[in-house]
Amino acid sequence: MLDAVDAVLVRELQRDGRATFQALADRVGLSRTAVRARVQNLLEREVVRVVGVVHSAVVGTGAIGHVAVTVDGSARQVAERVSTRSAVRFASLTVGPYALVTEVRARDDATLSTEIDEIRRTPGVRAAEVFRAVSVVKDAYSVVDELSDLTLDEIDWWLLRELQRDGRAPYTRLARTIGLSQAATRARVVRLLRSGVIRVTGIADPTAFGTAELAGFGLVASGAVDAVAGEVAGRDGVHYLVTGFGRYDILGHAEATSRAALVSVLDGIRAVPGVTLQETWHHLDVVKESYAAELPGESPG
């Protein structure tokens, strides 16, 4: 578990992954030097990873499929095989109706179908059931806001690739990489952030906050799906929610500090008018969680 200062630092990095050490120091009341040392320690221990998450509309990964997998043999081996595919952004071993659940992102339905067929052909996979997400209502990490109209050039794409790898990459290093001045580089990064093209955020290890209990849930709505989804998204503990087509109308993820707290989160979801909690599954081990997308462009140098 984190101490109070580190916990605040991680939360601030989740809010703004490129917050300066001075801004963080002002937030926690310590010196800039002390905060720098704490942040570097958090990063080295992988308590938090600061990455850039590019808007799905920019990279053409708007086709989202949640795939529930039934396996023969070792579920972990299947999960590790499936996770090698770049289109698989999330894979977790679960207890519930299925041994493994994944999220697949692709540019269109045809590509998504091809990726899911590859999962079905993976050794050890007996069957795969798909929920096609249509609208992302809530995502703790990805960018879901509307994009500003912005034309990207070769240098922008290179900056996006660098920020995907290291969201806190210093402007001095980025400037050397793209061959521009530090001021020009800063201006480009700020423009990318303000336009909604990329969000730089901290992805925290849930165990660091004691939120090691993770669950997925599928809901059926008796009323207007969007209105019901909005109500569910506002419940404490819900950190991901999509609407779509398949076995459910709404699919989401919840997190809590304990099993008792997780039960309370799910009970809160059940209490939302118009909701039937159709199915739940418990995440035992997240094998893959990636927000990096394949981006076009080569080094501007």
C-alpha positions, 0 to 999 in steps of 0.5 A, a space after each residue: 500500500 502507498 503512503 498518503 503522499 504517494 497516493 496523492 502523487 499517483 492520483 495527480 499523475 492519473 489526472 495529468 500525466 505531464 504535471 510538472 514536478 513543481 506543480 506536484 510539489 505544490 500539491 503535496 507540500 514537499 520540495 521539488 527534489 523530494 517529489 522528483 525522487 518519489 515519482 521516479 521511485 513510483 515509476 521504477 517500481 511500476 506502481 504507476 506507468 505514465 503513457 499517452 493514450 491516442 484517441 481511437 478516432 485518430 488511429 482508427 480503432 473504433 471497432 471494439 469487441 469484448 470476447 469471452 473465451 471458453 478454453 480446453 486445458 490451461 487458461 493462462 497459456 491461452 491468455 498468453 497466446 492471445 495477448 501476443 496479438 496487437 489488436 488485443 488490448 486487454 486480457 484477463 483470467 476470470 472466474 465465472 461463465 468463461 475462463 478468459 475475457 479480452 478486449 479487441 480493437 480494430 479499425 472496422 468490423 471486417 478487421 475486427 471479425 478477422 481478429 476474433 477469428 484469429 482468437 478462435 483459431 488459437 490453440 486451446 480455444 474452444 469457443 469465443 462469444 462476442 459483445 460488439 461495443 458501439 459507444 464508450 460511455 466511461 473509460 478511466 484511461 482512454 480518451 472518449 471526448 470529442 476531437 477538435 479539428 486538427 491535421 496531423 503531420 509527420 512530426 505530430 505522429 512521431 511525437 504521439 509515438 514517443 508519448 505512447 512509450 513515455 508520457 513524461 518524456 521531457 521536452 528536451 528529449 522530444 526536441 532532440 528527437 524531432 529536430 525542433 526547438 524546445 519551445 516549438 516542441 512544447 507548443 506541438 505537444 500542448 496542441 495535441 493535448 488540448 485538441 483531444 488527440 492524446 491524453 497523458 495519464 498514469 495507469 496505476 497498479 490497482 494493488 497499490 491502492 488496495 483495489 485488487 478486487 476487479 469484476 466485469 458485468 453485463 446488463 440488460 436495460 428495460 428502458 432507454 439504454 443510453 439513459 440507463 448507462 449514464 446512471 450506471 457510469 455514475 456509480 462509485 466503483 464503475 471505471 469502464 462502461 460501454 453499450 452495444 449488441 450481444 448477450 447484453 445491452 451494457 458491459 462494464 468493469 468495476 473495482 473495489 478495495 475488498 470483496 465486501 466492497 465489490 458486492 456493494 458496488 454490484 448492489 449499487 448497479 442493481 439498484 439503478 432503475 431499468 437495470 437487470 444484472 445479467 451476468 458477472 465475472 471476477 478478474 483473477 489476473 490481468 495478463 495484458 492491459 495496453 493502450 498503445 496503438 500502431 501509429 503511422 510515420 517514421 522518424 522525422 530525422 
